[in-house]
């Protein structure tokens, strides 16, 4: 899947979470948990996912563009709580 992202946001994500938004393209979207983030009006659909990236659970936040493309907003490793929730679901 193709990913787009803001370069400044990528720099912030690398500084804060130690990972580039570009790696979102490698995320396993087929076996993840999806949560629609409707906590506020973003002016677009935002999805939080929990799933695997390179054999480690990660959490990307993204906005779908179409079936082939999405905009990465954030990417980080999953917390212990998120890992437990994922294990309970699968």
N, CA, C and O atoms as a MOPAC input file, in Angstrom:
PM7 MOZYME 1SCF
protein

 N      0.84000 1    -1.16900 1     0.00000 1
 C      0.00000 1     0.00000 1     0.00000 1
 C      0.89500 1     1.24500 1     0.00000 1
 O      1.93300 1     1.27500 1     0.66000 1
 N      0.48700 1     2.24100 1    -0.72900 1
 C      1.26500 1     3.47700 1    -0.84000 1
 C      0.92900 1     4.41000 1     0.32800 1
 O     -0.22500 1     4.53200 1     0.73900 1
 N      1.96300 1     5.05800 1     0.84300 1
 C      1.79000 1     5.96100 1     1.98100 1
 C      2.26300 1     7.37000 1     1.60800 1
 O      3.25700 1     7.54000 1     0.90200 1
 N      1.53500 1     8.36700 1     2.09400 1
 C      1.98500 1     9.75600 1     1.97000 1
 C      2.04600 1    10.32500 1     3.37900 1
 O      1.32000 1     9.87600 1     4.26600 1
 N      2.91200 1    11.31200 1     3.58500 1
 C      3.03000 1    11.93200 1     4.90000 1
 C      3.75300 1    13.25800 1     4.76500 1
 O      4.45000 1    13.50800 1     3.78200 1
 N      3.57700 1    14.09100 1     5.75700 1
 C      4.22200 1    15.38500 1     5.82000 1
 C      5.64200 1    15.19700 1     6.35900 1
 O      5.83300 1    14.52900 1     7.37500 1
 N      6.62400 1    15.77400 1     5.69600 1
 C      8.02800 1    15.61500 1     6.10300 1
 C      8.29400 1    16.14500 1     7.51600 1
 O      9.04100 1    15.53100 1     8.27700 1
 N      7.68300 1    17.28800 1     7.86800 1
 C      7.86700 1    17.84400 1     9.21200 1
 C      7.24700 1    16.91600 1    10.26100 1
 O      7.81100 1    16.72300 1    11.33800 1
 N      6.08800 1    16.34500 1     9.93900 1
 C      5.43400 1    15.39600 1    10.85400 1
 C      6.28500 1    14.14500 1    11.00200 1
 O      6.36000 1    13.56900 1    12.08700 1
 N      6.93100 1    13.72000 1     9.91600 1
 C      7.82100 1    12.55800 1     9.97400 1
 C      8.99900 1    12.83700 1    10.90100 1
 O      9.37200 1    11.97700 1    11.69900 1
 N      9.58200 1    14.01400 1    10.80600 1
 C     10.70300 1    14.36800 1    11.68300 1
 C     10.27200 1    14.35600 1    13.14000 1
 O     11.00600 1    13.87900 1    14.00500 1
 N      9.09200 1    14.87700 1    13.40800 1
 C      8.56100 1    14.86400 1    14.77200 1
 C      8.32100 1    13.43700 1    15.24700 1
 O      8.64600 1    13.10200 1    16.38600 1
 N      7.76100 1    12.59700 1    14.39300 1
 C      7.48400 1    11.20300 1    14.76800 1
 C      8.78100 1    10.44200 1    15.03600 1
 O      8.85900 1     9.66200 1    15.98500 1
 N      9.80100 1    10.66600 1    14.20200 1
 C     11.10100 1    10.01200 1    14.42000 1
 C     11.70900 1    10.45200 1    15.74300 1
 O     12.27600 1     9.63500 1    16.46900 1
 N     11.59500 1    11.73400 1    16.06000 1
 C     12.14700 1    12.25800 1    17.31200 1
 C     11.39700 1    11.70700 1    18.52800 1
 O     12.01000 1    11.32100 1    19.52300 1
 N     10.08800 1    11.67600 1    18.43800 1
 C      9.25900 1    11.26400 1    19.57200 1
 C      9.17300 1     9.74500 1    19.74200 1
 O      9.21400 1     9.23800 1    20.86300 1
 N      9.05300 1     9.01900 1    18.62000 1
 C      8.80000 1     7.57400 1    18.67800 1
 C      9.92700 1     6.71900 1    18.10100 1
 O      9.88600 1     5.49300 1    18.19300 1
 N     10.92600 1     7.36000 1    17.51000 1
 C     12.07300 1     6.62300 1    16.98600 1
 C     11.81600 1     5.82400 1    15.73500 1
 O     12.52800 1     4.85900 1    15.45800 1
 N     10.79600 1     6.21300 1    14.96500 1
 C     10.45600 1     5.45900 1    13.76300 1
 C      9.88600 1     6.41700 1    12.70900 1
 O      9.15200 1     7.35000 1    13.03600 1
 N     10.23200 1     6.17200 1    11.45800 1
 C      9.76000 1     7.01800 1    10.36500 1
 C      8.35700 1     6.61400 1     9.92800 1
 O      8.00800 1     5.43400 1     9.93500 1
 N      7.56500 1     7.60200 1     9.55100 1
 C      6.23400 1     7.33400 1     9.01100 1
 C      6.30100 1     6.54100 1     7.71200 1
 O      5.33200 1     5.87700 1     7.34400 1
 N      7.42500 1     6.60200 1     7.01900 1
 C      7.58600 1     5.84700 1     5.76900 1
 C      7.41900 1     4.34500 1     5.98700 1
 O      6.98700 1     3.63100 1     5.08300 1
 N      7.75800 1     3.86800 1     7.17400 1
 C      7.62600 1     2.43600 1     7.46600 1
 C      6.17700 1     1.99300 1     7.58400 1
 O      5.89800 1     0.79400 1     7.61500 1
 N      5.24800 1     2.94400 1     7.65100 1
 C      3.82500 1     2.59800 1     7.67900 1
 C      3.43100 1     1.77200 1     6.46900 1
 O      2.48800 1     0.98400 1     6.53700 1
 N      4.13700 1     1.94200 1     5.37100 1
 C      3.84400 1     1.19000 1     4.14600 1
 C      4.06100 1    -0.30900 1     4.34100 1
 O      3.49400 1    -1.11100 1     3.59900 1
 N      4.87000 1    -0.70000 1     5.32600 1
 C      5.14700 1    -2.11200 1     5.59600 1
 C      4.21000 1    -2.71700 1     6.64100 1
 O      4.29300 1    -3.91200 1     6.92100 1
 N      3.32500 1    -1.91500 1     7.21600 1
 C      2.40600 1    -2.38000 1     8.25100 1
 C      1.47000 1    -3.44500 1     7.69000 1
 O      1.01700 1    -3.33600 1     6.55000 1
 N      1.17900 1    -4.47600 1     8.48300 1
 C      0.29300 1    -5.55900 1     8.06300 1
 C     -1.16600 1    -5.16400 1     8.32600 1
 O     -1.70200 1    -5.42100 1     9.40400 1
 N     -1.78500 1    -4.54800 1     7.34700 1
 C     -3.16100 1    -4.08800 1     7.49400 1
 C     -4.17200 1    -5.23200 1     7.42400 1
 O     -5.34100 1    -5.03500 1     7.75400 1
 N     -3.75100 1    -6.40800 1     7.00600 1
 C     -4.67600 1    -7.53600 1     6.87600 1
 C     -5.01100 1    -8.19900 1     8.20300 1
 O     -6.05900 1    -8.83300 1     8.32200 1
 N     -4.14400 1    -8.06800 1     9.20500 1
 C     -4.36000 1    -8.77300 1    10.47600 1
 C     -4.33400 1    -7.81700 1    11.66900 1
 O     -3.83300 1    -8.17100 1    12.73700 1
 N     -4.85900 1    -6.63700 1    11.49500 1
 C     -4.80800 1    -5.66400 1    12.59200 1
 C     -6.20000 1    -5.35500 1    13.13600 1
 O     -7.21500 1    -5.65700 1    12.50900 1
 N     -6.21700 1    -4.75000 1    14.30800 1
 C     -7.44600 1    -4.21600 1    14.88600 1
 C     -7.60000 1    -2.78000 1    14.41400 1
 O     -6.62600 1    -2.02800 1    14.38300 1
 N     -8.80500 1    -2.39900 1    14.05100 1
 C     -9.07700 1    -1.03000 1    13.59900 1
 C    -10.01500 1    -0.33500 1    14.57400 1
 O    -10.97500 1    -0.93400 1    15.05800 1
 N     -9.73200 1     0.92800 1    14.85900 1
 C    -10.60400 1     1.76300 1    15.67800 1
 C    -10.72600 1     3.10900 1    14.96400 1
 O     -9.71300 1     3.74100 1    14.66300 1
 N    -11.94300 1     3.54900 1    14.69200 1
 C    -12.14100 1     4.86300 1    14.10200 1
 C    -11.96500 1     5.89300 1    15.21300 1
 O    -12.61000 1     5.80900 1    16.25800 1
 N    -11.08900 1     6.86100 1    14.97800 1
 C    -10.83500 1     7.91500 1    15.96100 1
 C    -11.82100 1     9.05000 1    15.71900 1
 O    -11.60500 1     9.91200 1    14.86700 1
 N    -12.91000 1     9.03100 1    16.48900 1
 C    -13.90900 1    10.09300 1    16.37100 1
 C    -13.93200 1    10.94700 1    17.64200 1
 O    -14.96300 1    11.51900 1    17.99500 1
 N    -12.78800 1    11.02700 1    18.32300 1
 C    -12.69200 1    11.78900 1    19.56700 1
 C    -12.84700 1    13.28900 1    19.33500 1
 O    -13.18100 1    14.03700 1    20.25400 1
 N    -12.60400 1    13.72100 1    18.10500 1
 C    -12.83700 1    15.11100 1    17.72500 1
 C    -13.03900 1    15.17600 1    16.21700 1
 O    -12.81600 1    14.19400 1    15.50900 1
 N    -13.46200 1    16.33700 1    15.73200 1
 C    -13.69000 1    16.50400 1    14.30000 1
 C    -12.37600 1    16.90300 1    13.62800 1
 O    -11.92300 1    18.04100 1    13.74600 1
 N    -11.77500 1    15.94800 1    12.92400 1
 C    -10.51200 1    16.18900 1    12.22400 1
 C    -10.72700 1    16.68500 1    10.79600 1
 O     -9.77700 1    17.08500 1    10.12500 1
 N    -11.96200 1    16.65800 1    10.34100 1
 C    -12.24100 1    17.03200 1     8.97000 1
 C    -11.95400 1    15.90300 1     7.99200 1
 O    -12.02800 1    16.09600 1     6.77900 1
 N    -11.62800 1    14.73000 1     8.51100 1
 C    -11.35500 1    13.53700 1     7.70700 1
 C    -11.51200 1    12.32000 1     8.60400 1
 O    -11.52500 1    12.44600 1     9.82900 1
 N    -11.62700 1    11.17500 1     8.01700 1
 C    -11.67600 1     9.92900 1     8.79400 1
 C    -10.26200 1     9.60800 1     9.26000 1
 O     -9.32400 1     9.60900 1     8.46300 1
 N    -10.11300 1     9.33600 1    10.54500 1
 C     -8.82400 1     8.89300 1    11.09500 1
 C     -9.02200 1     7.53100 1    11.73300 1
 O     -9.98900 1     7.29100 1    12.45600 1
 N     -8.09500 1     6.66300 1    11.44900 1
 C     -8.17000 1     5.29900 1    11.96200 1
 C     -6.92900 1     4.99600 1    12.78100 1
 O     -5.80800 1     5.31400 1    12.38600 1
 N     -7.15300 1     4.37400 1    13.93100 1
 C     -6.07200 1     3.87300 1    14.77700 1
 C     -6.05800 1     2.36500 1    14.57400 1
 O     -7.10600 1     1.72100 1    14.62900 1
 N     -4.89800 1     1.80800 1    14.34400 1
 C     -4.79500 1     0.36600 1    14.14400 1
 C     -3.75800 1    -0.19800 1    15.11100 1
 O     -2.85400 1     0.51000 1    15.55300 1
 N     -3.90300 1    -1.48000 1    15.43200 1
 C     -2.90400 1    -2.20200 1    16.21900 1
 C     -2.59600 1    -3.46000 1    15.42700 1
 O     -3.48900 1    -4.26300 1    15.15500 1
 N     -1.33200 1    -3.63300 1    15.05600 1
 C     -0.95500 1    -4.79100 1    14.26800 1
 C      0.55000 1    -4.87200 1    14.09900 1
 O      1.30400 1    -4.14900 1    14.75000 1
 N      0.96800 1    -5.74800 1    13.22700 1
 C      2.38900 1    -6.03900 1    13.10400 1
 C      3.10400 1    -5.21900 1    12.03600 1
 O      2.60100 1    -4.98700 1    10.93700 1
 N      4.28600 1    -4.80000 1    12.41400 1
 C      5.26000 1    -4.18500 1    11.52400 1
 C      6.58600 1    -4.83100 1    11.87900 1
 O      7.09900 1    -4.64100 1    12.98100 1
 N      7.13900 1    -5.59000 1    10.95100 1
 C      8.41800 1    -6.27500 1    11.18400 1
 C      8.40000 1    -7.11100 1    12.47100 1
 O      9.31900 1    -7.01600 1    13.28500 1
 N      7.38100 1    -7.90800 1    12.64900 1
 C      7.24100 1    -8.87000 1    13.74900 1
 C      7.06700 1    -8.23800 1    15.12600 1
 O      7.17200 1    -8.93600 1    16.13500 1
 N      6.80700 1    -6.94300 1    15.19100 1
 C      6.55500 1    -6.25700 1    16.45200 1
 C      5.24400 1    -5.48400 1    16.32500 1
 O      4.98000 1    -4.86400 1    15.29400 1
 N      4.41800 1    -5.52400 1    17.38300 1
 C      3.15800 1    -4.79300 1    17.34300 1
 C      3.40600 1    -3.28600 1    17.36500 1
 O      4.15600 1    -2.77100 1    18.19400 1
 N      2.76200 1    -2.60500 1    16.44000 1
 C      2.85200 1    -1.15700 1    16.32600 1
 C      1.44900 1    -0.56100 1    16.22300 1
 O      0.47200 1    -1.27300 1    15.98800 1
 N      1.37200 1     0.73800 1    16.40100 1
 C      0.11300 1     1.46700 1    16.29400 1
 C      0.29400 1     2.61600 1    15.30200 1
 O      0.94700 1     3.61000 1    15.61700 1
 N     -0.27400 1     2.48400 1    14.12400 1
 C     -0.30200 1     3.62800 1    13.21000 1
 C     -1.64600 1     4.35000 1    13.31900 1
 O     -2.68200 1     3.73100 1    13.56300 1
 N     -1.60800 1     5.63500 1    13.13800 1
 C     -2.82500 1     6.43100 1    12.96400 1
 C     -2.74300 1     6.93400 1    11.53800 1
 O     -1.72100 1     7.47700 1    11.11800 1
 N     -3.82800 1     6.75200 1    10.79300 1
 C     -3.78800 1     7.12800 1     9.38600 1
 C     -5.15600 1     7.56900 1     8.90000 1
 O     -6.17800 1     7.34400 1     9.54900 1
 N     -5.14300 1     8.19800 1     7.74800 1
 C     -6.36300 1     8.62200 1     7.07500 1
 C     -6.36700 1     7.97900 1     5.69200 1
 O     -5.47200 1     8.23800 1     4.88700 1
 N     -7.36800 1     7.14200 1     5.40800 1
 C     -7.40200 1     6.50700 1     4.09600 1
 C     -7.65100 1     7.52300 1     2.98800 1
 O     -8.45000 1     8.44600 1     3.14500 1
 N     -6.95800 1     7.34200 1     1.86600 1
 C     -7.16100 1     8.17900 1     0.68600 1
 C     -7.98300 1     7.41800 1    -0.35000 1
 O     -8.92100 1     7.96600 1    -0.93000 1
 N     -7.63800 1     6.17900 1    -0.57700 1
 C     -8.38600 1     5.27000 1    -1.42900 1
 C     -7.92400 1     3.85600 1    -1.07600 1
 O     -7.21800 1     3.67300 1    -0.08500 1
 N     -8.30600 1     2.86100 1    -1.86600 1
 C     -7.95100 1     1.47500 1    -1.53300 1
 C     -6.45900 1     1.19700 1    -1.63600 1
 O     -5.97700 1     0.20600 1    -1.08700 1
 N     -5.72400 1     2.05200 1    -2.32700 1
 C     -4.30100 1     1.83300 1    -2.56200 1
 C     -3.39500 1     2.80400 1    -1.80800 1
 O     -2.17700 1     2.62700 1    -1.80900 1
 N     -3.96400 1     3.82600 1    -1.16500 1
 C     -3.14300 1     4.88500 1    -0.59500 1
 C     -3.73300 1     5.40000 1     0.71600 1
 O     -4.95300 1     5.44300 1     0.87900 1
 N     -2.85600 1     5.79400 1     1.65500 1
 C     -3.29700 1     6.41100 1     2.89400 1
 C     -2.27800 1     7.46500 1     3.32600 1
 O     -1.13000 1     7.46900 1     2.88100 1
 N     -2.73500 1     8.36000 1     4.21200 1
 C     -1.85100 1     9.37500 1     4.77200 1
 C     -1.50200 1     8.97200 1     6.19400 1
 O     -2.38700 1     8.82900 1     7.03800 1
 N     -0.21900 1     8.79000 1     6.46000 1
 C      0.25000 1     8.42400 1     7.79900 1
 C      0.28600 1     9.67300 1     8.67200 1
 O      0.80300 1    10.71400 1     8.26500 1
 N     -0.26300 1     9.55900 1     9.86700 1
 C     -0.31700 1    10.66800 1    10.81100 1
 C      0.63000 1    10.42500 1    11.97900 1
 O      1.27400 1    11.35700 1    12.46100 1
 N      0.71800 1     9.17400 1    12.43900 1
 C      1.57400 1     8.81000 1    13.56300 1
 C      1.88300 1     7.32000 1    13.47700 1
 O      1.08100 1     6.54600 1    12.95400 1
 N      3.04000 1     6.92000 1    13.98900 1
 C      3.41400 1     5.51600 1    14.06400 1
 C      4.29800 1     5.33600 1    15.28700 1
 O      5.25500 1     6.08200 1    15.49200 1
 N      3.95900 1     4.31800 1    16.11300 1
 C      4.74500 1     4.02900 1    17.30700 1
 C      4.57500 1     2.57000 1    17.67800 1
 O      3.68700 1     1.89000 1    17.16400 1
 N      5.43700 1     2.08300 1    18.58300 1
 C      5.28200 1     0.72600 1    19.10400 1
 C      4.04400 1     0.67000 1    19.99500 1
 O      3.68600 1     1.66000 1    20.63500 1
 N      3.40000 1    -0.47800 1    20.03400 1
 C      2.21800 1    -0.67000 1    20.87200 1
 C      2.60600 1    -0.69300 1    22.34700 1
 O      3.68200 1    -1.16400 1    22.71300 1
 N      1.71400 1    -0.17800 1    23.18300 1
 C      1.91200 1    -0.20000 1    24.62800 1
 C      1.58200 1    -1.60300 1    25.15600 1
 O      0.97300 1    -2.39900 1    24.44200 1
 N      1.97600 1    -1.91100 1    26.39200 1
 C      1.59900 1    -3.21900 1    26.97400 1
 C      0.08100 1    -3.44100 1    26.95500 1
 O     -0.37600 1    -4.55200 1    26.68900 1
 N     -0.68700 1    -2.41400 1    27.23000 1
 C     -2.15100 1    -2.53500 1    27.20500 1
 C     -2.63900 1    -2.87600 1    25.79100 1
 O     -3.51400 1    -3.72700 1    25.63200 1
 N     -2.09200 1    -2.23300 1    24.78600 1
 C     -2.48300 1    -2.49700 1    23.39800 1
 C     -2.06300 1    -3.89400 1    22.96500 1
 O     -2.79300 1    -4.56100 1    22.23100 1
 N     -0.89600 1    -4.34300 1    23.41200 1
 C     -0.45800 1    -5.71000 1    23.08600 1
 C     -1.40200 1    -6.74200 1    23.70500 1
 O     -1.73200 1    -7.74400 1    23.07000 1
 N     -1.83400 1    -6.49700 1    24.94000 1
 C     -2.76500 1    -7.40800 1    25.61700 1
 C     -4.09900 1    -7.43300 1    24.88100 1
 O     -4.66200 1    -8.50200 1    24.64400 1
 N     -4.59900 1    -6.26300 1    24.52300 1
 C     -5.87700 1    -6.17800 1    23.80300 1
 C     -5.80700 1    -6.93100 1    22.47400 1
 O     -6.74200 1    -7.64200 1    22.10800 1
 N     -4.70300 1    -6.77000 1    21.76100 1
 C     -4.51100 1    -7.46600 1    20.48300 1
 C     -4.51600 1    -8.97200 1    20.71000 1
 O     -5.16100 1    -9.71000 1    19.96500 1
 N     -3.79900 1    -9.43200 1    21.73400 1
 C     -3.72900 1   -10.87200 1    22.02600 1
 C     -5.10400 1   -11.43000 1    22.38000 1
 O     -5.42400 1   -12.56100 1    22.01300 1
 N     -5.90200 1   -10.66500 1    23.07300 1
 C     -7.26500 1   -11.11200 1    23.42600 1
 C     -8.15700 1   -11.24400 1    22.21400 1
 O     -9.02900 1   -12.11300 1    22.18000 1
 N     -7.96100 1   -10.41000 1    21.23100 1
 C     -8.77800 1   -10.41900 1    20.01600 1
 C     -8.36900 1   -11.50900 1    19.03200 1
 O     -9.19700 1   -12.04100 1    18.29200 1
 N     -7.07700 1   -11.83200 1    19.03800 1
 C     -6.57700 1   -12.83100 1    18.10400 1
 C     -6.03900 1   -13.98100 1    18.86300 1
 O     -5.56200 1   -14.94600 1    18.26600 1

